[in-house]
Amino acid sequence: MPTIHIYDNHTREYLRTEEWTPLNAWVALPADATTLQPPAQREGFARVLNLAGDVWEHVEDHRGKAGFIEGQPHTVRDLGPLPTGWSDTALEVPLVRVKATKRAEITTGHDAALAGVVAISDPTPTTVAVEAALLAATDLTGLEYARQKLATRRAELLAAVNAATTVEVLDAVVVSYPV
């Protein structure tokens, strides 16, 4: 009864060893099996049979490892070396760039809130302009109050961004407007 070594059909990675008895004398080996003895296991490597089927190789095995490629989260799924651009840590985003992004978010939020106050059902630029003119003609005090309230909130948010000294503090600044 010969000893055979079973490997994965796709990765050609060693799976197990078993004793095998052919059903007929003319049957050589089952598919995805060899009689070639695999090498001893090495930490961090998989034993892989080469395509010719004549040599077992140790191939780096980082499957399941989480990290980053060019700053984007990535989990390794295949055998082999770590992908090009791999890092165990996320790229540090400069504080200046995070502040600029937060300021843009504050401005966009302000503009959306003002458009929502003026043209509740259809905040397109044309509708906002028409509704603002109508509101100014009929309730200038109400429009000015809404503008002042939103401008005050925008100033508070911008002051918090300007005072922030870390990305974590900036992440805690929640852009919201009373409407």
Rosetta constraint file for C-alpha pairs under 8 A:
AtomPair CA 1 CA 19 HARMONIC 6.34 0.50
AtomPair CA 1 CA 20 HARMONIC 5.83 0.50
AtomPair CA 1 CA 21 HARMONIC 5.35 0.50
AtomPair CA 2 CA 19 HARMONIC 5.89 0.50
AtomPair CA 2 CA 20 HARMONIC 5.67 0.50
AtomPair CA 2 CA 21 HARMONIC 6.84 0.50
AtomPair CA 2 CA 35 HARMONIC 7.80 0.50
AtomPair CA 3 CA 17 HARMONIC 6.95 0.50
AtomPair CA 3 CA 18 HARMONIC 5.74 0.50
AtomPair CA 3 CA 19 HARMONIC 4.53 0.50
AtomPair CA 3 CA 20 HARMONIC 6.06 0.50
AtomPair CA 3 CA 35 HARMONIC 6.47 0.50
AtomPair CA 4 CA 17 HARMONIC 5.77 0.50
AtomPair CA 4 CA 18 HARMONIC 5.61 0.50
AtomPair CA 4 CA 19 HARMONIC 6.21 0.50
AtomPair CA 4 CA 20 HARMONIC 6.52 0.50
AtomPair CA 4 CA 33 HARMONIC 6.22 0.50
AtomPair CA 4 CA 34 HARMONIC 5.54 0.50
AtomPair CA 4 CA 35 HARMONIC 4.75 0.50
AtomPair CA 4 CA 36 HARMONIC 7.66 0.50
AtomPair CA 5 CA 14 HARMONIC 7.17 0.50
AtomPair CA 5 CA 15 HARMONIC 7.50 0.50
AtomPair CA 5 CA 16 HARMONIC 5.86 0.50
AtomPair CA 5 CA 17 HARMONIC 4.43 0.50
AtomPair CA 5 CA 18 HARMONIC 6.51 0.50
AtomPair CA 5 CA 33 HARMONIC 5.41 0.50
AtomPair CA 5 CA 34 HARMONIC 5.30 0.50
AtomPair CA 5 CA 35 HARMONIC 6.02 0.50
AtomPair CA 5 CA 36 HARMONIC 7.19 0.50
AtomPair CA 5 CA 37 HARMONIC 7.10 0.50
AtomPair CA 5 CA 38 HARMONIC 7.59 0.50
AtomPair CA 6 CA 14 HARMONIC 6.17 0.50
AtomPair CA 6 CA 15 HARMONIC 5.56 0.50
AtomPair CA 6 CA 16 HARMONIC 5.38 0.50
AtomPair CA 6 CA 17 HARMONIC 6.12 0.50
AtomPair CA 6 CA 18 HARMONIC 7.81 0.50
AtomPair CA 6 CA 32 HARMONIC 5.88 0.50
AtomPair CA 6 CA 33 HARMONIC 4.42 0.50
AtomPair CA 6 CA 34 HARMONIC 6.67 0.50
AtomPair CA 7 CA 12 HARMONIC 5.22 0.50
AtomPair CA 7 CA 13 HARMONIC 5.14 0.50
AtomPair CA 7 CA 14 HARMONIC 4.29 0.50
AtomPair CA 7 CA 15 HARMONIC 5.01 0.50
AtomPair CA 7 CA 16 HARMONIC 7.17 0.50
AtomPair CA 7 CA 32 HARMONIC 5.56 0.50
AtomPair CA 7 CA 33 HARMONIC 6.09 0.50
AtomPair CA 7 CA 48 HARMONIC 7.84 0.50
AtomPair CA 7 CA 49 HARMONIC 7.61 0.50
AtomPair CA 8 CA 12 HARMONIC 4.60 0.50
AtomPair CA 8 CA 13 HARMONIC 5.16 0.50
AtomPair CA 8 CA 14 HARMONIC 6.50 0.50
AtomPair CA 8 CA 15 HARMONIC 6.45 0.50
AtomPair CA 8 CA 32 HARMONIC 6.74 0.50
AtomPair CA 9 CA 32 HARMONIC 5.93 0.50
AtomPair CA 11 CA 48 HARMONIC 7.38 0.50
AtomPair CA 11 CA 79 HARMONIC 7.86 0.50
AtomPair CA 12 CA 32 HARMONIC 7.93 0.50
AtomPair CA 12 CA 48 HARMONIC 5.35 0.50
AtomPair CA 12 CA 49 HARMONIC 5.53 0.50
AtomPair CA 12 CA 50 HARMONIC 7.46 0.50
AtomPair CA 13 CA 46 HARMONIC 6.52 0.50
AtomPair CA 13 CA 47 HARMONIC 5.62 0.50
AtomPair CA 13 CA 48 HARMONIC 4.28 0.50
AtomPair CA 13 CA 49 HARMONIC 6.49 0.50
AtomPair CA 14 CA 38 HARMONIC 7.47 0.50
AtomPair CA 14 CA 46 HARMONIC 7.48 0.50
AtomPair CA 14 CA 47 HARMONIC 5.54 0.50
AtomPair CA 14 CA 48 HARMONIC 5.92 0.50
AtomPair CA 14 CA 49 HARMONIC 7.30 0.50
AtomPair CA 22 CA 27 HARMONIC 6.05 0.50
AtomPair CA 22 CA 28 HARMONIC 7.43 0.50
AtomPair CA 22 CA 29 HARMONIC 7.46 0.50
AtomPair CA 23 CA 27 HARMONIC 7.04 0.50
AtomPair CA 29 CA 33 HARMONIC 6.44 0.50
AtomPair CA 29 CA 34 HARMONIC 7.12 0.50
AtomPair CA 34 CA 53 HARMONIC 7.78 0.50
AtomPair CA 36 CA 54 HARMONIC 7.36 0.50
AtomPair CA 36 CA 55 HARMONIC 7.86 0.50
AtomPair CA 38 CA 47 HARMONIC 7.02 0.50
AtomPair CA 38 CA 56 HARMONIC 5.93 0.50
AtomPair CA 39 CA 47 HARMONIC 7.20 0.50
AtomPair CA 39 CA 56 HARMONIC 6.83 0.50
AtomPair CA 41 CA 45 HARMONIC 7.46 0.50
AtomPair CA 41 CA 46 HARMONIC 7.40 0.50
AtomPair CA 41 CA 47 HARMONIC 7.05 0.50
AtomPair CA 42 CA 46 HARMONIC 7.49 0.50
AtomPair CA 42 CA 58 HARMONIC 7.67 0.50
AtomPair CA 44 CA 60 HARMONIC 6.10 0.50
AtomPair CA 44 CA 61 HARMONIC 5.42 0.50
AtomPair CA 44 CA 62 HARMONIC 6.96 0.50
AtomPair CA 45 CA 58 HARMONIC 5.66 0.50
AtomPair CA 45 CA 59 HARMONIC 5.22 0.50
AtomPair CA 45 CA 60 HARMONIC 4.44 0.50
AtomPair CA 45 CA 61 HARMONIC 4.79 0.50
AtomPair CA 46 CA 58 HARMONIC 5.60 0.50
AtomPair CA 46 CA 59 HARMONIC 5.26 0.50
AtomPair CA 46 CA 60 HARMONIC 6.35 0.50
AtomPair CA 46 CA 61 HARMONIC 5.76 0.50
AtomPair CA 46 CA 79 HARMONIC 7.69 0.50
AtomPair CA 47 CA 56 HARMONIC 6.26 0.50
AtomPair CA 47 CA 57 HARMONIC 5.68 0.50
AtomPair CA 47 CA 58 HARMONIC 4.87 0.50
AtomPair CA 47 CA 59 HARMONIC 6.41 0.50
AtomPair CA 48 CA 56 HARMONIC 5.42 0.50
AtomPair CA 48 CA 57 HARMONIC 5.19 0.50
AtomPair CA 48 CA 58 HARMONIC 6.27 0.50
AtomPair CA 48 CA 59 HARMONIC 6.65 0.50
AtomPair CA 49 CA 53 HARMONIC 5.80 0.50
AtomPair CA 49 CA 54 HARMONIC 7.33 0.50
AtomPair CA 49 CA 55 HARMONIC 5.88 0.50
AtomPair CA 49 CA 56 HARMONIC 4.39 0.50
AtomPair CA 49 CA 57 HARMONIC 6.18 0.50
AtomPair CA 50 CA 54 HARMONIC 6.71 0.50
AtomPair CA 50 CA 55 HARMONIC 5.71 0.50
AtomPair CA 50 CA 56 HARMONIC 6.11 0.50
AtomPair CA 50 CA 57 HARMONIC 6.79 0.50
AtomPair CA 59 CA 79 HARMONIC 6.75 0.50
AtomPair CA 59 CA 80 HARMONIC 5.74 0.50
AtomPair CA 59 CA 81 HARMONIC 7.91 0.50
AtomPair CA 60 CA 79 HARMONIC 6.16 0.50
AtomPair CA 60 CA 80 HARMONIC 4.71 0.50
AtomPair CA 60 CA 81 HARMONIC 5.55 0.50
AtomPair CA 61 CA 78 HARMONIC 7.64 0.50
AtomPair CA 61 CA 79 HARMONIC 5.02 0.50
AtomPair CA 61 CA 80 HARMONIC 5.90 0.50
AtomPair CA 61 CA 81 HARMONIC 7.34 0.50
AtomPair CA 62 CA 76 HARMONIC 6.27 0.50
AtomPair CA 62 CA 77 HARMONIC 7.77 0.50
AtomPair CA 62 CA 78 HARMONIC 7.56 0.50
AtomPair CA 62 CA 79 HARMONIC 6.64 0.50
AtomPair CA 62 CA 80 HARMONIC 7.28 0.50
AtomPair CA 62 CA 81 HARMONIC 7.38 0.50
AtomPair CA 62 CA 82 HARMONIC 6.97 0.50
AtomPair CA 63 CA 75 HARMONIC 7.55 0.50
AtomPair CA 63 CA 76 HARMONIC 4.86 0.50
AtomPair CA 63 CA 77 HARMONIC 4.85 0.50
AtomPair CA 63 CA 78 HARMONIC 5.82 0.50
AtomPair CA 63 CA 79 HARMONIC 6.48 0.50
AtomPair CA 64 CA 75 HARMONIC 5.86 0.50
AtomPair CA 64 CA 76 HARMONIC 5.36 0.50
AtomPair CA 64 CA 77 HARMONIC 6.13 0.50
AtomPair CA 65 CA 75 HARMONIC 5.56 0.50
AtomPair CA 65 CA 76 HARMONIC 5.47 0.50
AtomPair CA 66 CA 73 HARMONIC 7.39 0.50
AtomPair CA 66 CA 74 HARMONIC 5.87 0.50
AtomPair CA 66 CA 75 HARMONIC 4.38 0.50
AtomPair CA 66 CA 76 HARMONIC 6.57 0.50
AtomPair CA 66 CA 88 HARMONIC 7.52 0.50
AtomPair CA 67 CA 73 HARMONIC 5.85 0.50
AtomPair CA 67 CA 74 HARMONIC 5.43 0.50
AtomPair CA 67 CA 75 HARMONIC 6.30 0.50
AtomPair CA 67 CA 86 HARMONIC 7.02 0.50
AtomPair CA 67 CA 87 HARMONIC 5.88 0.50
AtomPair CA 67 CA 88 HARMONIC 4.68 0.50
AtomPair CA 67 CA 89 HARMONIC 6.49 0.50
AtomPair CA 67 CA 90 HARMONIC 7.59 0.50
AtomPair CA 68 CA 72 HARMONIC 5.10 0.50
AtomPair CA 68 CA 73 HARMONIC 4.49 0.50
AtomPair CA 68 CA 74 HARMONIC 5.17 0.50
AtomPair CA 68 CA 75 HARMONIC 7.94 0.50
AtomPair CA 68 CA 85 HARMONIC 7.93 0.50
AtomPair CA 68 CA 86 HARMONIC 5.68 0.50
AtomPair CA 68 CA 87 HARMONIC 5.12 0.50
AtomPair CA 68 CA 88 HARMONIC 6.16 0.50
AtomPair CA 68 CA 89 HARMONIC 6.57 0.50
AtomPair CA 68 CA 90 HARMONIC 6.06 0.50
AtomPair CA 69 CA 73 HARMONIC 6.59 0.50
AtomPair CA 69 CA 74 HARMONIC 6.37 0.50
AtomPair CA 69 CA 83 HARMONIC 7.56 0.50
AtomPair CA 69 CA 84 HARMONIC 7.44 0.50
AtomPair CA 69 CA 85 HARMONIC 5.12 0.50
AtomPair CA 69 CA 86 HARMONIC 4.66 0.50
AtomPair CA 69 CA 87 HARMONIC 6.25 0.50
AtomPair CA 70 CA 85 HARMONIC 5.67 0.50
AtomPair CA 70 CA 86 HARMONIC 6.99 0.50
AtomPair CA 70 CA 87 HARMONIC 7.75 0.50
AtomPair CA 70 CA 91 HARMONIC 7.60 0.50
AtomPair CA 71 CA 87 HARMONIC 7.95 0.50
AtomPair CA 71 CA 90 HARMONIC 5.38 0.50
AtomPair CA 71 CA 91 HARMONIC 5.15 0.50
AtomPair CA 72 CA 90 HARMONIC 7.53 0.50
AtomPair CA 73 CA 90 HARMONIC 7.85 0.50
AtomPair CA 76 CA 82 HARMONIC 7.57 0.50
AtomPair CA 82 CA 86 HARMONIC 6.41 0.50
AtomPair CA 93 CA 97 HARMONIC 6.88 0.50
AtomPair CA 93 CA 98 HARMONIC 6.84 0.50
AtomPair CA 94 CA 98 HARMONIC 6.51 0.50
AtomPair CA 95 CA 99 HARMONIC 6.08 0.50
AtomPair CA 95 CA 165 HARMONIC 7.71 0.50
AtomPair CA 95 CA 166 HARMONIC 6.69 0.50
AtomPair CA 95 CA 167 HARMONIC 6.08 0.50
AtomPair CA 96 CA 100 HARMONIC 6.25 0.50
AtomPair CA 97 CA 101 HARMONIC 6.27 0.50
AtomPair CA 98 CA 102 HARMONIC 6.20 0.50
AtomPair CA 98 CA 167 HARMONIC 6.93 0.50
AtomPair CA 98 CA 170 HARMONIC 7.60 0.50
AtomPair CA 99 CA 103 HARMONIC 6.10 0.50
AtomPair CA 99 CA 161 HARMONIC 6.29 0.50
AtomPair CA 99 CA 162 HARMONIC 7.63 0.50
AtomPair CA 99 CA 170 HARMONIC 7.21 0.50
AtomPair CA 100 CA 104 HARMONIC 6.27 0.50
AtomPair CA 101 CA 105 HARMONIC 6.28 0.50
AtomPair CA 102 CA 106 HARMONIC 6.20 0.50
AtomPair CA 102 CA 161 HARMONIC 7.28 0.50
AtomPair CA 102 CA 170 HARMONIC 7.60 0.50
AtomPair CA 103 CA 107 HARMONIC 6.28 0.50
AtomPair CA 103 CA 158 HARMONIC 6.65 0.50
AtomPair CA 103 CA 161 HARMONIC 7.35 0.50
AtomPair CA 104 CA 108 HARMONIC 6.11 0.50
AtomPair CA 105 CA 109 HARMONIC 6.00 0.50
AtomPair CA 105 CA 175 HARMONIC 7.19 0.50
AtomPair CA 106 CA 110 HARMONIC 6.10 0.50
AtomPair CA 106 CA 154 HARMONIC 6.60 0.50
AtomPair CA 106 CA 157 HARMONIC 7.04 0.50
AtomPair CA 106 CA 158 HARMONIC 7.42 0.50
AtomPair CA 106 CA 175 HARMONIC 5.98 0.50
AtomPair CA 107 CA 111 HARMONIC 6.17 0.50
AtomPair CA 107 CA 154 HARMONIC 7.51 0.50
AtomPair CA 108 CA 112 HARMONIC 6.11 0.50
AtomPair CA 109 CA 113 HARMONIC 6.02 0.50
AtomPair CA 109 CA 175 HARMONIC 6.95 0.50
AtomPair CA 109 CA 176 HARMONIC 7.02 0.50
AtomPair CA 109 CA 177 HARMONIC 7.24 0.50
AtomPair CA 110 CA 114 HARMONIC 6.15 0.50
AtomPair CA 110 CA 150 HARMONIC 6.56 0.50
AtomPair CA 110 CA 151 HARMONIC 7.70 0.50
AtomPair CA 110 CA 154 HARMONIC 6.60 0.50
AtomPair CA 110 CA 177 HARMONIC 6.96 0.50
AtomPair CA 111 CA 115 HARMONIC 6.10 0.50
AtomPair CA 112 CA 116 HARMONIC 6.03 0.50
AtomPair CA 113 CA 117 HARMONIC 6.25 0.50
AtomPair CA 113 CA 150 HARMONIC 7.61 0.50
AtomPair CA 113 CA 177 HARMONIC 6.50 0.50
AtomPair CA 113 CA 178 HARMONIC 7.79 0.50
AtomPair CA 113 CA 179 HARMONIC 6.43 0.50
AtomPair CA 114 CA 118 HARMONIC 6.26 0.50
AtomPair CA 114 CA 146 HARMONIC 7.59 0.50
AtomPair CA 114 CA 147 HARMONIC 7.03 0.50
AtomPair CA 114 CA 150 HARMONIC 7.21 0.50
AtomPair CA 115 CA 119 HARMONIC 5.71 0.50
AtomPair CA 115 CA 120 HARMONIC 7.31 0.50
AtomPair CA 115 CA 123 HARMONIC 5.49 0.50
AtomPair CA 115 CA 128 HARMONIC 5.88 0.50
AtomPair CA 116 CA 120 HARMONIC 4.73 0.50
AtomPair CA 116 CA 121 HARMONIC 7.79 0.50
AtomPair CA 116 CA 123 HARMONIC 6.17 0.50
AtomPair CA 116 CA 179 HARMONIC 7.52 0.50
AtomPair CA 117 CA 146 HARMONIC 7.42 0.50
AtomPair CA 117 CA 179 HARMONIC 6.40 0.50
AtomPair CA 118 CA 123 HARMONIC 7.85 0.50
AtomPair CA 118 CA 128 HARMONIC 6.02 0.50
AtomPair CA 118 CA 131 HARMONIC 5.88 0.50
AtomPair CA 118 CA 132 HARMONIC 5.73 0.50
AtomPair CA 118 CA 135 HARMONIC 7.47 0.50
AtomPair CA 118 CA 143 HARMONIC 7.86 0.50
AtomPair CA 119 CA 123 HARMONIC 5.14 0.50
AtomPair CA 119 CA 127 HARMONIC 6.40 0.50
AtomPair CA 119 CA 128 HARMONIC 5.32 0.50
AtomPair CA 119 CA 131 HARMONIC 5.94 0.50
AtomPair CA 119 CA 132 HARMONIC 7.74 0.50
AtomPair CA 122 CA 127 HARMONIC 6.50 0.50
AtomPair CA 122 CA 128 HARMONIC 7.86 0.50
AtomPair CA 123 CA 127 HARMONIC 6.11 0.50
AtomPair CA 123 CA 128 HARMONIC 5.72 0.50
AtomPair CA 124 CA 128 HARMONIC 6.04 0.50
AtomPair CA 125 CA 129 HARMONIC 6.17 0.50
AtomPair CA 126 CA 130 HARMONIC 6.23 0.50
AtomPair CA 127 CA 131 HARMONIC 5.87 0.50
AtomPair CA 128 CA 132 HARMONIC 5.81 0.50
AtomPair CA 129 CA 133 HARMONIC 6.22 0.50
AtomPair CA 130 CA 134 HARMONIC 6.26 0.50
AtomPair CA 131 CA 135 HARMONIC 5.92 0.50
AtomPair CA 132 CA 136 HARMONIC 5.94 0.50
AtomPair CA 132 CA 143 HARMONIC 7.71 0.50
AtomPair CA 133 CA 137 HARMONIC 6.17 0.50
AtomPair CA 134 CA 138 HARMONIC 6.15 0.50
AtomPair CA 135 CA 139 HARMONIC 5.23 0.50
AtomPair CA 135 CA 140 HARMONIC 6.38 0.50
AtomPair CA 135 CA 142 HARMONIC 7.88 0.50
AtomPair CA 135 CA 143 HARMONIC 6.49 0.50
AtomPair CA 136 CA 140 HARMONIC 4.26 0.50
AtomPair CA 136 CA 141 HARMONIC 7.90 0.50
AtomPair CA 136 CA 143 HARMONIC 6.30 0.50
AtomPair CA 139 CA 143 HARMONIC 6.43 0.50
AtomPair CA 140 CA 144 HARMONIC 6.03 0.50
AtomPair CA 141 CA 145 HARMONIC 6.01 0.50
AtomPair CA 142 CA 146 HARMONIC 6.23 0.50
AtomPair CA 143 CA 147 HARMONIC 6.15 0.50
AtomPair CA 144 CA 148 HARMONIC 5.99 0.50
AtomPair CA 145 CA 149 HARMONIC 6.07 0.50
AtomPair CA 146 CA 150 HARMONIC 6.16 0.50
AtomPair CA 147 CA 151 HARMONIC 5.96 0.50
AtomPair CA 148 CA 152 HARMONIC 5.99 0.50
AtomPair CA 149 CA 153 HARMONIC 6.37 0.50
AtomPair CA 149 CA 178 HARMONIC 7.78 0.50
AtomPair CA 150 CA 154 HARMONIC 6.12 0.50
AtomPair CA 150 CA 177 HARMONIC 6.55 0.50
AtomPair CA 150 CA 178 HARMONIC 7.15 0.50
AtomPair CA 151 CA 155 HARMONIC 6.13 0.50
AtomPair CA 152 CA 156 HARMONIC 6.28 0.50
AtomPair CA 153 CA 157 HARMONIC 6.26 0.50
AtomPair CA 153 CA 177 HARMONIC 6.60 0.50
AtomPair CA 154 CA 158 HARMONIC 6.13 0.50
AtomPair CA 154 CA 177 HARMONIC 8.00 0.50
AtomPair CA 155 CA 159 HARMONIC 6.05 0.50
AtomPair CA 156 CA 160 HARMONIC 6.31 0.50
AtomPair CA 157 CA 161 HARMONIC 6.32 0.50
AtomPair CA 157 CA 173 HARMONIC 7.27 0.50
AtomPair CA 157 CA 175 HARMONIC 7.08 0.50
AtomPair CA 158 CA 162 HARMONIC 6.11 0.50
AtomPair CA 159 CA 163 HARMONIC 6.11 0.50
AtomPair CA 160 CA 164 HARMONIC 6.17 0.50
AtomPair CA 160 CA 170 HARMONIC 7.92 0.50
AtomPair CA 160 CA 173 HARMONIC 7.09 0.50
AtomPair CA 161 CA 170 HARMONIC 6.24 0.50
AtomPair CA 161 CA 173 HARMONIC 7.35 0.50
AtomPair CA 164 CA 169 HARMONIC 5.78 0.50
AtomPair CA 164 CA 170 HARMONIC 5.94 0.50
AtomPair CA 165 CA 169 HARMONIC 6.95 0.50
AtomPair CA 165 CA 170 HARMONIC 7.94 0.50
AtomPair CA 166 CA 170 HARMONIC 6.52 0.50
AtomPair CA 167 CA 171 HARMONIC 6.12 0.50
AtomPair CA 168 CA 172 HARMONIC 6.48 0.50
AtomPair CA 169 CA 173 HARMONIC 6.88 0.50
